[in-house]
Amino acid sequence: MSDPRLPVLAELEKKILWLASWTIHNANHIRANDDGMKVGGHQASSASLATIMTALYMAALKPQDRVAVKPHASPIFHAINYLMGLQTQEKLENFRGYKGAQSYPSRTKDIDDVDFSTGSVGLGVAQTLFSSLVQDYVKAHGWGGDAPEGRMVALIGDAELDEGNIFEALMEGWKHGVRNTWWVIDYNRQSLDAVVRE
């Protein structure tokens, strides 16, 4: 039996991917730019997470869940927030520019609902791990009341697995038996350094 939400999610994914791609294209080719330099935007790294992020944000997440979006998927994140009314067209038009949507999810500079700032690759894993650890500590001491526990989700690029703090976070998670942590690896084999190996 097929989930009746799948066709709707597929249409939303198309809109999200188109809007994220337009945001990057606009920043590099349409918007006036005094020095003529392209500003980038990681189109492939965004596109590879469009399906996962659409499913998460439009069907799977609950209000108490928190997500660390991989830095290079910020255009998808901003597109989702735009469709949910949490981001403005003006910010998308100024992506990676003055007063525009940030190139990486930022709690201090973005207007959309960023749970974790992930400007440097590899941060999302440690942030979600330690947030989950704190949540467990609060629950164990009875300080959370009846508040439901949230899932801490990190969306990670496969090239981020080279970051040293990833291994350290894995060991900490294992050592403390951390629960409610999801690490979703975007295995797109894309990196500026080289093709990611198995």
Number of C-alpha atoms within 10 A of each C-alpha: 3 6 6 8 11 12 11 10 16 14 11 19 22 14 16 26 23 15 20 26 20 19 26 25 19 16 21 19 14 12 13 10 13 6 6 9 9 12 16 12 23 16 20 13 23 22 21 19 24 25 17 15 21 22 17 14 15 17 12 10 15 13 8 11 16 20 23 23 29 31 27 25 27 26 32 29 27 31 26 26 19 18 14 12 11 13 20 17 14 11 20 25 20 18 26 20 16 9 14 18 27 23 22 24 28 20 15 8 14 19 18 20 14 20 17 19 21 23 18 12 20 25 23 26 30 20 21 26 24 17 18 24 21 13 20 18 13 13 16 10 9 10 11 14 9 8 9 12 14 17 21 26 24 26 23 25 25 19 22 21 16 12 12 10 16 18 14 13 19 14 12 16 18 11 9 9 10 18 15 17 22 16 16 16 16 18 15 16 15 17 13 7 7 9 11 16 8 6
